[in-house]
Amino acid sequence: MINFKINYDKESDDLFVYLDGTKSEGAVEAGNFIFDFDKKGDLIAMEILEASKVFTLLLKKTIQLNNIKEFKAESTKFRNMGSVRFMIADDLNRETTSILFPKIIEQSPSLDY
């Protein structure tokens, strides 16, 4: 798994994780998740909307989003599907989970700015 940088906006409850120095060439939106990929198809960023609500449903333990110490992720591509497995940790808890999504990559909305 690769270490990602973290930016949590408590006011909007959005979590953005990213790799420094990378450029999005396409994105997949799946529910509250937006996955960004480079031109090789490697995961370079992920935005989780309503993150506290999403993590309450996905994780067994409570992670304090304003106190995240580590976020690692890896993606796997197969046929027309993709999978992102990630690990998130705060001072007390560490959780790992996976998300499956259809592999339909479109230009990232962030490229329009």
N, C-alpha and C positions, 0 to 999 in steps of 0.2 A: 504494500500500500504506500501511497505517496502522501507526504505532509502538505496540507493546504493552509493558506493564510485565512483568517477569519474576520468577518465584519458583521456584527449583530446590531440591528437597529431596533432598540427596545420599543420606540414609539409606534413603528409600523409592524413590529414583531416579524421582521424578515431577517433571515440568516443568509449571508453571501459568503461562500468559500471559493478561493481562487488560487491559481498558481501565478506568481509574479512573472512578468515578462512574456506572457503568452497572449495570443490574439485569437478570438473566436472566429470560426469560419462557418458555424452553424449551430443551431440549438434544437433541442427537443423539449416540448412542454408536456408534462404529464401531471395533471391535477395541480397540486401546490408546488411541484418541482419544475425548475427550468435547468436543464443540463446543457452546458456549452462545450463544444468540441473544437479541436484544432483541425487543420486540413488533413492530418493523418487519421482523424477519427478518435483521437485520444481525449479523454475528459480533462478539461482545463478549468472549469468553474461550475458551480452549482448554486442556484438560489432556491431557498425554501421559504415560501410565503406562509404566513401564520405559523411560524416555526414551533412555538410552544404547543399549539393545538396538534400539529402533525406529530411531534415527538411524544406527546401524551398517548397518542394512538399507536405509534410504532415501537416505542421502547418500554421495557419492563421497569427500568429505574428512572428516576427524575434527574434530568441534566439541567443545571442552572445555566441558561443560555448567555446571560451576561457575564459568566465566569468560565467560559470554555477555555480549556488549557491545550487541547489537542483535537485535531480533526484530520483523519486520514481517509483516503478513498481510492478505489480502483474500479475500472470499468471493464466489462467483457462484452464482446460483440459476437452474435451468432445469428445467422440467417437474417430475418427481418426483426429481430428483437435485440434489446440491449439490457444490460444489468449494471447497476452501480452498487457496490458494497462499500459501506463506510463505517468508520469507527469514530465516535465522539466521546470526549471525556471532559469532566470538570474536576475539581479537587477531590470529590468523594466517589464518583461513579464513572464507569467506562461501559459503553454499550456498542454493539455492532449489529447492523441490520443491512438488508439488501432491498433494492427497488428494481422491479422489472418495468420496461416500457417498450412501445413499438419504436423501431429504429427508422424514423422518418425525420431526417435532419433538414431544417430550413434555415435561411439566413437569420442570424441572431438579431433580435430587436435592438440590442445595445449598439449594433453597427449603424443604426439610423441616426444616432446623435452626432 
